[in-house]
Amino acid sequence: MEKIGKEFFSLHLKKYEAAGTYYNVIIFMLLYRLHLTHSLVSPNKQKR
């Protein structure tokens, strides 16, 4: 089961890498999460 899963994952990874969307999605998600946490944290600090 694990071997099949890894092969399936690597196939899809190659497809996304070719399109260049895989890394863009990860970077976007990370930046978006950082932006959300920053916007949530900074107002709390300002109130104190």
The first five atom37 places (N, CA, C, CB, O) and aatype in JSON, in Angstrom:
{
  "aatype": [12, 6, 11, 9, 7, 11, 6, 13, 13, 15, 10, 8, 10, 11, 11, 18, 6, 0, 0, 7, 16, 18, 18, 2, 19, 9, 9, 13, 12, 10, 10, 18, 1, 10, 8, 10, 16, 8, 15, 10, 19, 15, 14, 2, 11, 5, 11, 1],
  "atom_mask": [
    [1, 1, 1, 1, 1],
    [1, 1, 1, 1, 1],
    [1, 1, 1, 1, 1],
    [1, 1, 1, 1, 1],
    [1, 1, 1, 0, 1],
    [1, 1, 1, 1, 1],
    [1, 1, 1, 1, 1],
    [1, 1, 1, 1, 1],
    [1, 1, 1, 1, 1],
    [1, 1, 1, 1, 1],
    [1, 1, 1, 1, 1],
    [1, 1, 1, 1, 1],
    [1, 1, 1, 1, 1],
    [1, 1, 1, 1, 1],
    [1, 1, 1, 1, 1],
    [1, 1, 1, 1, 1],
    [1, 1, 1, 1, 1],
    [1, 1, 1, 1, 1],
    [1, 1, 1, 1, 1],
    [1, 1, 1, 0, 1],
    [1, 1, 1, 1, 1],
    [1, 1, 1, 1, 1],
    [1, 1, 1, 1, 1],
    [1, 1, 1, 1, 1],
    [1, 1, 1, 1, 1],
    [1, 1, 1, 1, 1],
    [1, 1, 1, 1, 1],
    [1, 1, 1, 1, 1],
    [1, 1, 1, 1, 1],
    [1, 1, 1, 1, 1],
    [1, 1, 1, 1, 1],
    [1, 1, 1, 1, 1],
    [1, 1, 1, 1, 1],
    [1, 1, 1, 1, 1],
    [1, 1, 1, 1, 1],
    [1, 1, 1, 1, 1],
    [1, 1, 1, 1, 1],
    [1, 1, 1, 1, 1],
    [1, 1, 1, 1, 1],
    [1, 1, 1, 1, 1],
    [1, 1, 1, 1, 1],
    [1, 1, 1, 1, 1],
    [1, 1, 1, 1, 1],
    [1, 1, 1, 1, 1],
    [1, 1, 1, 1, 1],
    [1, 1, 1, 1, 1],
    [1, 1, 1, 1, 1],
    [1, 1, 1, 1, 1]
  ],
  "atom_positions": [
    [[0.84, -1.22, 0.0], [0.0, 0.0, 0.0], [0.87, 1.26, 0.0], [-0.94, 0.01, 1.23], [0.62, 2.19, -0.77]],
    [[1.9, 1.29, 0.87], [2.75, 2.48, 0.96], [3.46, 2.77, -0.35], [3.78, 2.31, 2.08], [3.55, 3.91, -0.79]],
    [[3.97, 1.69, -0.99], [4.71, 1.88, -2.24], [3.8, 2.47, -3.32], [5.31, 0.53, -2.73], [4.2, 3.37, -4.05]],
    [[2.58, 1.95, -3.41], [1.62, 2.46, -4.4], [1.31, 3.94, -4.1], [0.3, 1.61, -4.39], [1.25, 4.76, -5.02]],
    [[1.12, 4.25, -2.84], [0.82, 5.62, -2.45], [1.94, 6.57, -2.81], [0.0, 0.0, 0.0], [1.7, 7.68, -3.3]],
    [[3.18, 6.14, -2.56], [4.34, 6.99, -2.88], [4.45, 7.21, -4.38], [5.64, 6.37, -2.33], [4.71, 8.32, -4.82]],
    [[4.25, 6.14, -5.16], [4.33, 6.27, -6.62], [3.25, 7.21, -7.13], [4.2, 4.88, -7.31], [3.5, 8.06, -7.99]],
    [[2.04, 7.06, -6.59], [0.91, 7.92, -6.99], [1.22, 9.38, -6.66], [-0.39, 7.48, -6.28], [0.97, 10.27, -7.46]],
    [[1.77, 9.6, -5.46], [2.1, 10.96, -5.01], [3.19, 11.58, -5.89], [2.56, 10.94, -3.54], [3.09, 12.74, -6.28]],
    [[4.24, 10.78, -6.19], [5.35, 11.3, -7.0], [4.88, 11.64, -8.4], [6.51, 10.28, -7.06], [5.35, 12.61, -9.0]],
    [[3.94, 10.85, -8.94], [3.4, 11.14, -10.28], [2.7, 12.49, -10.27], [2.41, 10.03, -10.72], [2.92, 13.31, -11.17]],
    [[1.88, 12.72, -9.27], [1.16, 13.99, -9.18], [2.13, 15.14, -8.9], [0.09, 13.93, -8.09], [1.94, 16.25, -9.4]],
    [[3.17, 14.89, -8.1], [4.18, 15.9, -7.82], [4.83, 16.36, -9.12], [5.24, 15.37, -6.85], [5.01, 17.56, -9.34]],
    [[5.18, 15.4, -9.98], [5.82, 15.75, -11.26], [4.89, 16.6, -12.11], [6.22, 14.48, -12.03], [5.33, 17.54, -12.76]],
    [[3.61, 16.26, -12.11], [2.64, 17.04, -12.88], [2.58, 18.48, -12.37], [1.24, 16.39, -12.8], [2.61, 19.42, -13.16]],
    [[2.5, 18.64, -11.05], [2.41, 19.98, -10.47], [3.71, 20.76, -10.68], [2.08, 19.89, -8.96], [3.68, 21.96, -10.94]],
    [[4.85, 20.08, -10.56], [6.14, 20.75, -10.76], [6.24, 21.27, -12.19], [7.32, 19.79, -10.45], [6.73, 22.37, -12.42]],
    [[5.77, 20.47, -13.13], [5.81, 20.88, -14.54], [4.98, 22.14, -14.75], [5.29, 19.73, -15.45], [5.37, 23.04, -15.5]],
    [[3.84, 22.2, -14.08], [2.97, 23.38, -14.21], [3.48, 24.53, -13.34], [1.52, 23.03, -13.82], [3.15, 25.69, -13.58]],
    [[4.29, 24.21, -12.33], [4.83, 25.24, -11.45], [3.82, 25.72, -10.42], [0.0, 0.0, 0.0], [4.02, 26.76, -9.79]],
    [[2.74, 24.98, -10.26], [1.68, 25.42, -9.35], [1.88, 24.86, -7.94], [0.31, 25.0, -9.88], [1.44, 25.47, -6.96]],
    [[2.54, 23.71, -7.84], [2.69, 23.05, -6.54], [3.39, 23.96, -5.54], [3.48, 21.74, -6.7], [2.91, 24.17, -4.42]],
    [[4.54, 24.51, -5.96], [5.29, 25.39, -5.06], [4.55, 26.7, -4.82], [6.69, 25.67, -5.63], [4.55, 27.23, -3.71]],
    [[3.91, 27.21, -5.86], [3.16, 28.46, -5.72], [2.05, 28.31, -4.68], [2.56, 28.89, -7.08], [1.83, 29.22, -3.88]],
    [[1.37, 27.17, -4.7], [0.28, 26.93, -3.74], [0.83, 26.88, -2.32], [-0.47, 25.62, -4.07], [0.27, 27.49, -1.41]],
    [[1.92, 26.15, -2.12], [2.51, 26.04, -0.78], [2.97, 27.4, -0.28], [3.7, 25.05, -0.78], [2.69, 27.78, 0.86]],
    [[3.67, 28.15, -1.14], [4.16, 29.48, -0.75], [2.99, 30.4, -0.43], [5.05, 30.09, -1.87], [3.02, 31.15, 0.55]],
    [[1.96, 30.34, -1.28], [0.79, 31.18, -1.05], [0.12, 30.86, 0.27], [-0.22, 31.02, -2.2], [-0.25, 31.75, 1.03]],
    [[-0.02, 29.56, 0.56], [-0.67, 29.15, 1.81], [0.15, 29.6, 3.02], [-0.85, 27.62, 1.84], [-0.4, 30.09, 4.0]],
    [[1.47, 29.44, 2.93], [2.33, 29.87, 4.04], [2.25, 31.38, 4.25], [3.78, 29.46, 3.78], [2.1, 31.84, 5.38]],
    [[2.34, 32.14, 3.16], [2.27, 33.6, 3.27], [0.9, 34.02, 3.8], [2.53, 34.26, 1.9], [0.81, 34.94, 4.62]],
    [[-0.16, 33.35, 3.34], [-1.51, 33.7, 3.78], [-1.69, 33.42, 5.26], [-2.56, 32.91, 2.97], [-2.28, 34.22, 5.99]],
    [[-1.16, 32.28, 5.72], [-1.25, 31.94, 7.15], [-0.46, 32.94, 7.99], [-0.73, 30.51, 7.41], [-0.91, 33.38, 9.05]],
    [[0.74, 33.3, 7.5], [1.56, 34.29, 8.21], [0.83, 35.63, 8.29], [2.93, 34.46, 7.52], [0.84, 36.29, 9.32]],
    [[0.21, 36.01, 7.19], [-0.53, 37.28, 7.15], [-1.69, 37.25, 8.13], [-1.03, 37.56, 5.72], [-1.93, 38.22, 8.84]],
    [[-2.42, 36.14, 8.16], [-3.57, 36.01, 9.06], [-3.12, 36.08, 10.51], [-4.33, 34.69, 8.8], [-3.69, 36.82, 11.31]],
    [[-2.08, 35.3, 10.85], [-1.62, 35.28, 12.24], [-1.06, 36.65, 12.64], [-0.54, 34.19, 12.45], [-1.26, 37.1, 13.77]],
    [[-0.38, 37.31, 11.72], [0.19, 38.63, 12.01], [-0.92, 39.65, 12.24], [1.11, 39.09, 10.86], [-0.85, 40.45, 13.18]],
    [[-1.94, 39.62, 11.39], [-3.04, 40.59, 11.52], [-3.86, 40.31, 12.78], [-3.95, 40.56, 10.26], [-4.48, 41.22, 13.33]],
    [[-3.87, 39.04, 13.22], [-4.61, 38.71, 14.44], [-3.82, 39.1, 15.69], [-4.95, 37.21, 14.47], [-4.39, 39.52, 16.69]],
    [[-2.49, 38.94, 15.61], [-1.64, 39.18, 16.78], [-1.38, 40.67, 16.99], [-0.31, 38.44, 16.64], [-1.44, 41.15, 18.12]],
    [[-1.09, 41.41, 15.92], [-0.68, 42.8, 16.07], [-1.73, 43.7, 16.74], [-0.33, 43.36, 14.73], [-1.36, 44.53, 17.57]],
    [[-3.03, 43.59, 16.41], [-4.01, 44.42, 17.1], [-4.06, 44.14, 18.61], [-5.39, 44.21, 16.5], [-4.28, 45.06, 19.4]],
    [[-3.86, 42.88, 19.0], [-3.86, 42.54, 20.42], [-2.71, 43.23, 21.14], [-3.76, 41.02, 20.61], [-2.86, 43.69, 22.27]],
    [[-1.55, 43.29, 20.49], [-0.4, 43.96, 21.1], [-0.66, 45.46, 21.22], [0.88, 43.7, 20.28], [-0.28, 46.07, 22.22]],
    [[-1.3, 46.04, 20.22], [-1.55, 47.48, 20.23], [-2.53, 47.84, 21.35], [-2.11, 47.93, 18.86], [-2.38, 48.89, 21.98]],
    [[-3.52, 47.0, 21.6], [-4.5, 47.28, 22.66], [-3.84, 47.28, 24.02], [-5.65, 46.25, 22.63], [-4.18, 48.08, 24.88]],
    [[-2.88, 46.36, 24.22], [-2.17, 46.3, 25.5], [-1.2, 47.46, 25.57], [-1.44, 44.94, 25.67], [-0.49, 47.61, 26.57]]
  ]
}
